[in-house]
């Protein structure tokens, strides 16, 4: 056998070995990936808290109530031709003028009373229920140019939605959906009065 033929035969053997090594390396990588997947799945099944934070530990700005106080008592009334909405938390109470129909709508929801014909807040409650949208809270956030502003925080599945709303509308919907109402604590103390 000539020397040249032996060298070619050796080169083919090296090429085959190189292809075999590449294939073996690919199998090793695939095996490591599958092993990692199995380990992660096992940990997830038996100890999910080690992989994921619980919802209570995740800070979502829309859901934060830092700087807000939970409203303990909501009262409404009609004085003359004007509606009045009062929000109380602890020793502080804030009263504001609202349209008479808003006062009636909020009071109806507080009393669990349903009119023969639904108003916009009743329709919103029915639509939210049908679409599986939860009202998480209403937040009275600020006062600008003699008007109060609020946010209505909703959840549909894993999506958090945050909408600007008039406080009276947000409160009327939140009360109907049995959600908490919050108010900016500084706003309550500066604009409200101490009733204790």
N, C-alpha and C positions, 0 to 999 in steps of 0.2 A: 504494500500500500504506500502510495507516495506521501510525502510530507505535506504537500499542499492539500490533499484530500483529507488528511487527518486534522489539519487546522480548520477546514471548513466544517468538518463534522463536530469539532469542539465548539466552534462559533454557534452552530445551530443548537447545540446542547445548552450553551449560555443563554441564547435567546429564549429557549423553552423554559429554562429555569427562571429567567426574568419575567416572562409572562405568568408562570406559575406563582412566583413571588407576589406579583401584582394582584393576582386573583386571591391569594391567601390573605394579603393585606386588606383587600376589599371585604372579604368574609369576616375578618377580625373587626373591622370598623362597624359593619352591620351588626355583628354580635354585641358589640359594646353599646350601640344605640338601642337595640332591643332590651339589653340588660338594664340600661338606664330607664327606659320606659316602664319596665316591669317594677323596678324599685320605686319610681315615682308613684305609680298606680297603687302599689302596696302601702306606701306611706299615706297616700290620699285616703285609702279605704280605712286604715287603722288609726291614723293620727292626722286628720285633715288640718287641724289647727297649726301644725308645724309648717305647712306649706302656704296657708292663706291666713291673712288677718281676718278677725271677725268683723262684722259690719259695725259694731260699736267702736272699734278702734280706728276706723277709717274716717278721716275728716273731709266732709263735703261741704264747701262754703254755703250752699243753699240750705243745708240742713242744720247749720250751726245756730245755736241760740245764745251764743256768747254775747253779752251786752244787752240781752233781751230778758224780760221777765214774763212769766206765764200769767195770763189774765185769769183771775179766780172767779170774777163775777161780771156778767154782762147784763145791763139793764137798759130798757128803752122807755120812751114816753112821748107824749104829744103835748106840747105847750102852745096854746093858741093854734096857729097854723103851721108850726114848725115841729119837726121830729127831733128827739134828743137821744143820743147814744152815749152811755157811760160805761167805761171800762175800769175795773178795779183790780189791783194786785197789791196784796198786803195792806199797807196803810195809805196807799196813794190811789186816787181816782181821777180820771180825766173824762170830762163830758164835752161833747161836741155836737153841733147842730147837723142834722141830716134831713133829707127830704122825708115827709111824713110816711110815704109808702115804704121807704127803707126801714123806718122804725117799726112799722107794722109787720114787714116781712121778717125782720130779725126776731121780733117778739113771737110771731107764729112758729118760727123754727125752735125757739127756746121752749115754747109750750107744747111742741109736737103737734101743732094744729096744721091741717092741710085744707086749703080753700078748695071750693068746688072746681075752680079753674086755676091751673098752675101758673105761677109767675115765673120770671126768668130764672130765679134761684132754684125753684123746684125743678124746672127743666134741666138746669145745669146738673143738679143732683142725679136726676134720672139718666142723663147722658153719661155722666162719669161712671155710674154704676153699671150701665150697659156695656161700656167700653173697658170695664175693669180698671178704672183710674181711681187711685186713692188720693184723697186730699190729706196731705201730711200736716200742714199747718198754714195759718194765716199770720203774717208778721206786719205790724204797723211799724214802719221804718223811720219816717221822718216827717217834718213839717216844713214846707216851703211856700212862700207867698200866700200865707193864710190857708193853705190846703194840706191835709194829711195824705201821706202816700203809704201804700202797702204792697206786699208781695203775697201771692198765693202759690204755695209750693205743692206740686202734685207728683205722683209716681205712677208710671205705667210700666209694669214689668221691672226691668232693671234701669229704666230711664227716669231721671229726675228732671222735672220741668218747673220753671220758676217764671211766673207771670206778674207783671205790674197790674195793680188793681186799685180801685177805690177801697178804702178800708171798710166801708159799709157793705160793699158787695163781697169782699173777701170774707168778712165775718159772717154774713148771711149764708154763704156757701159752706164755710168751715163748720158752723154750728149744725147745719143740716147733715153734714157728713161726719159729725161727731169727732172733729179734729180740734186740736188745741189752737188757741189764739195767743200770740205773743206781742209784746210791745217793747220798743226801744226803751230801756230802763231810764236813760238820761232824759229822754223826751217825756216820759211819764212823770218824772220828778220835777222837771222844769215847767211843763205845761199843766200838770195836774195839781191837785191839792191834797194835803195831808188830812185824812178823815179820822185818824185815831186820836 
